[in-house]
């Protein structure tokens, strides 16, 4: 009989009420500070509190966001933030004083209509949208001067597990994205605090761990933590700093007694029927007696976000991996930013001379420009592979792009017999893309933070590529009717990682499951007896199954997330499941509205909550022509990685030919290009009085005077955030755009 250790009752018995938090400021809390010591006042997010109940292979996590309004007029706060890409978000609440307003799941367009109507009516309202599986937008309307609004979000997820070690990860910041190919750049690129400042929003994380077995070790990879042991198998882990800057992932790894990790089977029976989750640990595969020669393509991200320490870490990793090549292997090295550069036209044998040339090539790499990651994928997978060798693509990147669907679609269509192993380099990488690239490439994902040596990742890669994997995996259930067993196609399993299956069952009974596959090329199977009870309570299994079902549907066609017309049936089915099970997807959103009117007339200004610059990403100083990240997306620029959202055409960052060749040479064309780059389209078509928000690269009294002289009526400004709010005649927008200090002009 399997040991049901997947979740403890505290995780699965119900959608637990979010933890209560102190409304007061955290000790040591900061705000945006200018060099002259003045305090910025337009940072509505004050604190994020994370409470995770972890048990066995799963976690229930509650995220609490505290918003305040320090200004003298009503505001709408818009905050873009990350959550784990495999999280099933199934609850949202808005709390105002003693009043708790439950969020309702709606179709995305319907939720937006409800929110906008409440906003205009002067009601307090909150809207939670999913932009990517790991990027969300929280909008909070009609926050009155001095008021506090709390948003509580709850989700469930399975933990990563390999070789007896569990990992709990909580992402803290949306890293900068290259938006050149993104279909929706404005939704995934929040404003970034300027160098030398911080948002003032702190984060507090508490992990309540019930391991179900004696805990042998803890490792918080990037943060100092305080650990309070509560017996051999329980512990509470908290961030040590009360004013921790939320600019890198929280990664907690822990290990239990090796012989206590067992297969797990847990069930739930409710109004929607029965649900189950099975975690099966495959046998340790024997070492291969003869390792077949391989063709290995090393791909290195050289884009601007990798500048400095990240590229150094990528070089360290690649050079160590090259040294692991066997005598019969062939290899090549590719680097990419705005384009793809190959060391050799085709892979070469692993000789001392070729290895020395490759090491020299890697050491000379520099980081600059955009992230044309899809082109790198195409280059790595294209061409005829050597029939005598298995092609392995080793891909180093931070994944800071906005066209994930196109990249994954490309891998799915071009992978053939190749395997892709992805290495996430950095402290806050795009795990959704990196995990999905390895899944579609039938390889595995690894993460190398800037605080770790690459040796561990190198050894795991060697183990995965030299040990036979469990391939052609399938599951057959007998004795009980099982429906929608997921994933539909089970992935290959590397030694030390479990097979995870979720599904539904209609009626109670005794059954069995037989897992079959090939282990090291030889047939392998295992049959397990299972009891599917008529009564069992673990309702979070419903959310987990629904999330897995959505993921499986999305994999049928990644473009469904960006081009719904490709297959309307898939998007309709995703929407149906999300509404039935109350979970977030790209087609469904949570909305909460308070009935009382707090802002008569509904007039307010929108404040985009800034985020911290991702830890380890450089801040080059902007000079020359500053480009708006939304309009410049077609020019192949990155948001956030270059001077807090600006880059320079005068530097060596290649931009769109129209801007770099024509606009900089012809004064009139340049003026037109600058205007179209800085001023959003709706304003360029406007007439009469317009209310605007101006993001600046620099802001002081002299510049404010310039703006007033040109005809801008200034309502408010913040020198710390470098933002100005005001109104003017649309005719003067061209003159405002000519100021070198003006970065972006948008409509309020």
N, C-alpha and C positions, 0 to 999 in steps of 0.2 A: 504493500500500500504506500502511495506517495505521501510525503510529508508536506502539508499545506503551509508553506512558509512564505507565500508570495506577498501577502500583506498582513499586518496586524489589524485587529478590530478598529483601532483608532484611525486607520487609514481608509478602510473600506466600508465600515458600517453605515456611513451616511455622508452626505455632502456637509462636512463639518462647518459649524459657524466660524467665521474668521476670528482670529485672535484679537482681543482687545489691545489697543495700544495707547500709550500716553499721548494726549493731544499737545503737550508742551514741547518746546524745542529740545533737541538732544544736546547733551553736554558737549561743549566745544563746537557747536554748530556754526558754520561760516556762511557768509553771503558773498556775492561777487564784489571784489574789492578792486578799485583802481589804484594806479601807482601813486596818486596823490592822497590815497587813504579814504576817499569817499566811497560810500556804499551804494551799489546798484539796488533798484527797488522793483524790478520787473521779473522776478523769478518765482512764479506761483507754486511750483512744486517744492515743498520744504523737506520732505522725508519719505523714504520708502522702507517699509518694514516687511521682512520675509520670514514666515514661520513654516518650517517643513517638518512633517511627521513622516519619518522614513522607517519602513519595516520590511525585512526580507528584500524582495526584488522591486518594491514599489514605494511611491511617495505621494502624499497629499500635501500640496503647497498652497499657502495663502499669501497673496501679495497685497499690501495695504499702501496706498498712495495718499499722502496728506497734501492738499492744495490750500493755499491761502491767497488772499488778495491784499497786497500791501499798498496798492494805489488808491486814488481818491474817486475812481469811477468803476462801474461794473466791467468785468472782463470775462472773456471766454479763454480758457487755457487749453492748448493743444499740445499733447506730449507723445512723442514717438519713442517706444521702448521695446526691448527684446524680452522674449520668454523662450524656454527650450523648444526646439522645433518639433519634438515628439509629444509636447504637452497637450492634454485634452482639457481645454478651458471650458468649464461647465457651470460657472457661477460668477455673477457680478452684482455688487450692491453699491448704492450711493448712500452715504450717511451724512446727515446735516443735523447737528445738535443731537437730540435723542431720537430723531426720526430716521428709520432705515427704509429705503426704497429699493425693493428687489428689482434687479434688471430682468428684462424679458428678452428671449431670443426671437429675432425677426429676420425676414429676408433683408439683406443689406440695404437695398433701396428703400424698403418700407421703414426700417429703423432710422435711416437718414431723414426721411420726411417727418417722422414723429419728433425727432430731435430738433430739426429746424423750426417746426411749428411751435414747440415749447420754448425754444430760444427767442423767437420773435414775440411770443406772448409774455415773456418776462418770467418764465418758470425756470427753476433750477433743473438741469437735465444733464445726463451723462451718456456718452455714446462710445462703445468699444468696437473698433474695426480691426480685422486681420489683414495686413498688407502682404505678408509672407507668412509661412508657417512659424517663423521665429521673429517677426516684426509686427508690432501692434500700435495702433493709434488710439489714445484716450482723449476725448474731447469733453470738456466740462463747461457748460454755459451758465451765464448769469451768476457768477461769483461776485457777491456784493463787497464793497469796501470793508476791509477788516474781517470778512467772513471766512469760515473754514469749511471745506468740503472734503470728505474722505471717500475714496473709492477702494472697494475690496474686490479682489479677483482671486478665484480659486481654480486650481487644476490638479489633475492626477497624471502620473507618468511612471514608466518602468525605468529602472536604473540600468546603467551600463555595467556589464559584468564580464570579466575575463580572468582566467587563471586564479580563481579564488579571491579576486579583488573587485569590490564594488566602487562605483563612482557616482557621486551626486554633483550635478553641475547647475549653477544658476548664472545666466548671463546678465551683466549689469548695464551694458551700453551698446547702442547700435553703432558699430564701427563705420568709418567713412566708406561710401560706395562710389565706384566708378559708374557714372550714369550714362555713358556714351551710347549704350544699347538698351537701357532700361525703358520699358513701356510706360512707367509711371514714376518718373524721378522725384516728383514733389512729395510722394507718399513714403519714401524710404530714406530721406535725407534730412534729418532734423538739424537745426542750427547748432553750431559747435562753439563753445566758449573760446574767446581769444586767448592767445598764449599769455600766461601769467595770471589768469583769472580762473575762478571755478564757479559753478552754478550756485553753491550754497545748499544744494540738496544732498543730504546724507543718506546712508543706507545702513540698515541693521538686519543681520541674518541670524536666525536661531534654527538649528537642526536638532530635533528630538529623535534620537536613533534607538530603535529596538531591533537589534541585529538577529535575534532568535538563536544566537550561538555566541560563545565567548569571542570578544573582539581582541584581536592580536595587535593591531596597529592602526594609527591615524596618520594622514598626510594632507594638510591643507596646502595646496601647491603655490598659491599666489598671495595668500592672506595669513596674517597672524590670528590665531584663534585661542580662545579659552575653552578647555575641555573639562567637564564635570562628569566623572564616572558615577553611574548609578547601578552598580553591580557589574558582573562580568560581561553581560550582553547588552547593557543599556548605557547611554551617555547623552549628554547635552553639549552641543558644540556651538559657540557663539563667536562672532567677530570680536576681536580684542579691542579695536578702536571704535569709539563712539562717533567719531566724525570721519569715518572711512569715505574716501572719494570713490564714487561708483564708476570706475573707468576700466575695469577688467573683470573677467569671469571669476566667480567663486567656484573652485574645484576642490571637492572633498573626496579623498580616496580612503577606504578602510578595508581591512582584511580580517576575516574570521578564521577560526580553526579549520584547516583545509578539509579534514574528513567530515565536517558537519554540513558542508554545502551539498544539498540533495535536490533531486527533482522536486518540482512543486506543481500542485494541481489545486485550483480553487474555483468555486462555483458560486453562482447567484441565481435565485429564482424570484422573479417579481412579476409585475403586471405585463411587462413586455416579453415574458418568457424566460427561458434559462440561458445563462451565459457562463462561459468558462475561460480560464487561461491556464495553459500548460507550459511550464519551463522545463525543458529536458536537456540535461548535460550529456553530450556525446562522450564516448570513450576517448581516452587519450590516444591519439594516433601514433603508431610507431614511426621512428625516424626512417626516412627513405634510405634504402641501402644503396641506391644509385640515383643521383640527382641529375635530371635531364638538363642539357644546356638551355640557356634562356637568351632572349633578345630584350634588353632593358633600355627603355627610353626615359631619361631623367629630364623632367620639365620643371624649370625654376621661374617663379614670379619675380620680375624685375620692375614692377610698377612703382609709382611714387610712394604708396603706402608701405612698401617694404624697405624704404630708405633707412639706413643705419643698422640698428641692432637686429631687426627682423631678417634683413638680407644676410647679415653675418651668421645668424642662426641657420638660415637656409643653406648657406655655403658649408657650414660645419656638418650639417646633416648629409648633404649630397656627397661631400668628399669622403665621409665615413662609409656611405653606402657604396660608392665606387670601389672602395678598397675591399668590399665583401664579394666582388665579382669572382666567379670561378674561371679557370683556364679556358673552358669551352664556350663561355658566354660572349655575346657581342653587345655593343652598347653605343649610345649617342646621347648628347646633351643639348637640350633646347632651352632658350631663354625667351621670355615674352614680356612686352609692355604694350606699346602701340602697335607693334608688329612682332612676328616670331622669327627668331634667329637660331639657326642650327649650327652646331660645331662642325659637323660633316654632312655631306649630302645624303649619306645612308649609314647605318650602324657599322662599326668596325670591330675587329676582334679585340679581346682583352689582352693586349700586350703591354709591356712596360713603357714602350714609346707612346702608345695611344693613351695610356693612363696618365702619363706625365703631361701630355698635350691637353687632356681633359681637365686636369687639376689646374693648369695654368689658365685655361679658359674660364673656369668657375671662379677662381680667385680674382680675375679681372672684371667680373660683372659689377655693374653699378645700377642703382634704382632710379627711375625717372619715368614720367609719362603715365598714360592710362593703363587699364587692365583689359586687354582684348583676350579674355580667357577662352572664349569659344574658339577663336582662331587657333589657340595653342592646343586645344583638345582635338580639333580637326587635323592639325599637323602631326600630333602624336599618334593618332589612330589611322592615318591615311597610308596608302601604299601597300605593297605585297609583303606580308610577313614571311619570315623564313619558315618553311614547312617543318624543319627539323627542330625548331625552337619555339617555346611559348613566349609570346610577347608580353612583357610587363611594362606598364606605364606608371612611373613613380612621379607623382604630381605634387610639388610644393607650392602652397598659396595661402593667403589669408581669406580668399573667397569674397573680397570686397567688391562685388559687382551687383547689378540690378537686373540682369537678364538670366536668372537661374533656369527658368523654364526652357529657354532656347538651348542652353548648355546641356541640360539633362536629356533633352530630346535628341541632341546631337550624339551623345554617348550611347543612348539606347539604340540609335540607328546604325552607328558606325563601329561598335565595339567588336563585332565578329567574334574571334576566339581570343582577343586580347583581354588581359585583366588590368584594372586600374586601381592602384593603391594611392590614396590621397593623404597628404601630410598637412595638417593645419598649422601654420607657423604664426605664432603671436599669442597675445593674452586675451583677445576678445574677437576671435575669428568667426566667420559665417559658418557655423556648424551645420546648418540646414543644407547648404550647398555641398560642403565637404563630405558629410555623411552620405548624401544622395549620389554624389559622383562615384563613390566607392561601391554603393549598392548597385547602381546601373552598370558599373564596370566590373562587377563580380569579383571585387577585391575587398579591401578593408580600409578603414580610416584610422589615422593616428594623429594625436595632437602634441605638438612640441611648443611649450610655452617658453618665453624669454628667460624664465628663471631656472630652466632645467637643462642639463646636458642632453645631447642627442643620443647618447649611448643606449639608453633603454629603448627608445623608438627603433634604433637600428637593429637591436637584438630581436625585438618582436617581429620586425619585417623579415629577418632571416628565418625565424621560426615559422612564420606563416608561409613563406615561399619555399621552404625546404622540407616541410612536413606535409604529408598527404592531407588534403581537406576532404570533408564529407560533401560530395557532389550529388547532383540529381536527386535531391531530397524530396520525399513526398510522405504524406500521412494518410492512412486509411482507418476510418472509424467503423466499428461494428458493434451491434447489440443495441445501440441507441441512435436515433436519427439526429445527426449533427448537420446544421446548416451554416453556410457562410463561414467556413473555416478560413482563417486569415493568417499570414498573407496567402493570396491565391497561388502564387508560385514561391515556394520556400527557397530562400537564398542558400548558397553554399555556406558551409559552416567551417570555420577555422578552429583548430585545437584550442580548447580552453574557453570557447564561447558557447552559449546555450542555443538550442532551437526553441523559439517562442511561438506558440500557436494560440490564437484566441478564436472563439466561435460561439455559436448559439445551439441550444438543444431544445426540442419541443416538449418531450415528456421525460419523466424520471425513469431510471433503470440502471442496470449494470451493463457496462460495455467494455470495450478495449480499443486501444489505438496501436497501430503498427507503423513505426517510422522506418522507411527504407531509404537506401542510398548506396553510394559507392565510397568506400573509405580506402584511399590510396589506390583507387582503380578496381578494388575488389568489392563484390556485393556485401552489404551490411544491412542488418535490420534489428529492430528491438520492439517487442510487444509489451504493452503495459496495461494492466487491468485498472479500470476506472469506475467509480461510482458517481452517477449523476443524480443528486438528491432532489426530492420534491420541495424541500425547504432548505434554503441557504441564503444568507444575507451578506452580500458584498457588492452593493449597488454601484461602486465606482467601476466595476467591470463593464457596465453598460456604456459608460463614457469611453473607456479604453477600447472596447470593440468598435464603437462608432468612429473613433478617431482612426483606427487601423483600416476600417472600411473606406473612409474618405481617402486616406493615403493610397490605398490600393486602386481606387477609381482614378485618382489623379495620375497615377503611373501609366494608365492606359493611354493618356495623351497629355503630356506636360503643358502643351499650349492651351489647354482648356482654361488655365488660370489667367491667360493674357489675351486669348482670342476665343471667347465663348462660342462664336459661330462655328468653330471647328467641329464640335460635337455637343449639341445642345442637350442630348440625352444624359451625358455624363454630368454636366452642371446641374441639371434638374434633379438627378438622383442624389448628388452630393447635398443639395439644398434640402431635399426631402428627409434624408437621414439626419442632417444637422438639426432641423426643426423638431423632428420626432424625439431626438435624444438630448436636445438642448446644449449643443456644443458650438464653439466658434469655428468658422471656416471662412474662405474668401468670399462666400456668398451669403453668410449670415453674420449678424452683429447683435450685441447686447445693447439695449437702451433702457434707461431709467429716467422717469420724469416725476417730479414732485408736483402735486396738484396746486399748491398755493402759488400765487404770483408774488415774486420778490423784487422784480425790476419792471415797473410800469413803463410801457413803451418799448421795452426790450433793447434799447440802445446800449451797445457795449463795444469794446474793441478786442480783437483777437490777439493773444500773445502766444507765440510759439515758444514752448519751454525749451531752453537750450540744454544740450547734453555735454558731458565731459568729452574731451578728446580721448580716444581710445589709448590706453597705456601702451607705450612703445612706438606709436605712430608719430612721425616727425611733424614739426610746425615750420615749414619754410616761410620766410617773410615775404609777403606779397609786394610786388612793385610793378609799375607800368600799368598795362591794360588789365583791369580787374573784371572777371567775367561772372555773371549770374549763373549759379549752378543749374537752374532749370533750363534756361535758354541755351546755355552752353553745353547741355548734354549732347547735342548733336555734334559738338566739336570734340567730343572725346575727352571730357574733363572729369575730375573726381570731386565729389562733394566732401568736405570735411578734412581730407588728407592734406590739403594745401592751404595753409594759412587760414584755417577756420572757414573754408568755403570759397576761397578765391585762389586763382592761379594767375600766372602772368604770361601773356603772349610774348613779352620781350625776352623771356628766359628760354631755356632749351626744352620747354615742354611743347611738343608738337600739337598744334590745334587744327581745326578744320581748315582746309586749303583756302576757302573763301575768306576766312578771317586772317590767316597768316600771310597769304600771298597778296590778296587784293586789298583787304581792309587796312593793312598796315602801310601799304604803298600809296594808295589813293586817299587823300584827306576826306573827300566827300563820302566815299565808300566806307572809310573807317568810321566816320561820324554816324552813318546809318547803321553800321554793324554794332557799334557801341550802344546806340539807342535801343535797337532791337534786342540786344543782349541783356541790358540792364532793366528795361521796362517791360513788365508782363503784357501779353497781347491784349487783354481786356482793357488795359489803360491806354494802350496805343490807339485804340478805336474809340476812346471816350471823348466827350465834349462837355464843356461847362465845368462846374466845380466837382472835384473828386477828393475823396478821403483816402489817404495813402499811408503806408508804412515804408520807411526807408532804412535798409540795413547798410551800415557804413563800415569802411575799413579803418576809419579813424574818426573820432568825434571829440571836439573840444569847443570852447566858447567861440573861437574864431570861425570854425566851420559852421556852427549854428548861426552866426551872424551872416555868413555867406548864403545860407539857405533862406533866411528871412529876406535878405536883399533881393533874391531872385523871385520872391513872391510867395514863399511857403508860409502859411499860418501854422505855427508850431503849437500843438496841443500838449505834447509831453515828449520827453526824451530820456534816455538812460545811457550815460557815458560808459558804464561798465559793460552793458550788452551791446553798445554801439548801435542803438536803434532810435529812430525819430518817428513820432506820430504827428500827423497834421493834415491840412487840406490846402488845395490850390486850384487854380484854373488849369485844365488839362493842357493848355497851350504852353505852359512853362516846363512841362516834363522833359522836353528835349534839352533845355538849359540845365535842369537839375542833373540829367544823365551825363552831361559833359564834365561834371566835377569828378576828379579822379578819386575822391574819397567816397563817392557813392558806389555801393556794390550792387544793390538790388532795390527796385521800387515795385511794391505790390499794392493791390487794392485792399482796403479794409472792408 
